[in-house]
Amino acid sequence: MRHPFRRLSAPRLAAFALAVGLLPLLEGAQSRLSYPPTRRVEQVDVFHGVSVADPYRWLEDDIHQSAEVQSWVEAENRSPPAI
């Protein structure tokens, strides 16, 4: 029986080991992210007889015409980047 890693070249094995080693760091970064609270609405559209929920439809409003959307976008922009 051949070892499963025998088919991997050295660069691929190194990349795999690096990726596995970085996973805990990425998971820790994601747990510190905070997003602004986002209101959900009861918006349902029907396309060809299929109901499709769109609870964030209000975010499609123009930021120059909706103060609520503008403040949400500003709060989102203040959120730290993922990495």
N, C-alpha and C positions, 0 to 999 in steps of 0.2 A: 504494500500500500504506500502510495506517495504522500508525502506531507503536503497539506493544502497551500502552504506558503512557498513551497519549492518553485512554483510557477511564477511567483512575483519577482520582478527584477529589483535590484537594490534601490533605485530611485523610487519605485512604486511603494516598496515596503517602508522606506523612510517617510514618504508622504503620508502613508496610512498611519504610521506611528505618531507623526506630528499631529495629524487630525484627531486621533484618539486622545492624545495628550492635551489638546486645546479644548475638548468638549466641556470639561468642568468649568473652565474659565468663561466660556460662552453661556453656559447655563446660569452661572452666577450673575453675569451682566444682564441677562434677560429678567431675572427676578428683581432687579433694582429699578427696572423701567417703570415709569408711572405716566399714565395718559390722562388727559382731562376727562371728566365724566361726560358721557355722551348720551343725550336723550334719545329714546326710541319712540317711534310713533306707530300707530296702527294703520299703516299704508299697505294696501294689497292691490296689485294690478292683475288683470286677467288677460293672458295672451293665448289666443287660440284655444280657449277653454281651460287653460291651466292657470291656477292662482299662484302668484309669485309675491311673497312678502318683501317689502322694501322699507325696513324700519328706520333707515337713515336717510330717507329721501330729502328731509329738510336740509341736509348738508350740501345738497346740490344747488341751493339758492346762491345767488351772486353775493359775494362778501361786501360789495358796495351798496347793496340794497337790503341786506339782512344783518342787523347788529348782532344777533345771536350767532350766526355763522361766522361773522368776523371775529367775535370774541373767542369762539371755539378754535378757529384757525390760529389765532395769536397764542392761545394756551398750548396748542399742539406744537407750535414752532418753538416754544420755550422748553419742551420736553427734551431730555438728553438724547443724543443719537444712540442707536443700538450698540454700536461698537466704537 
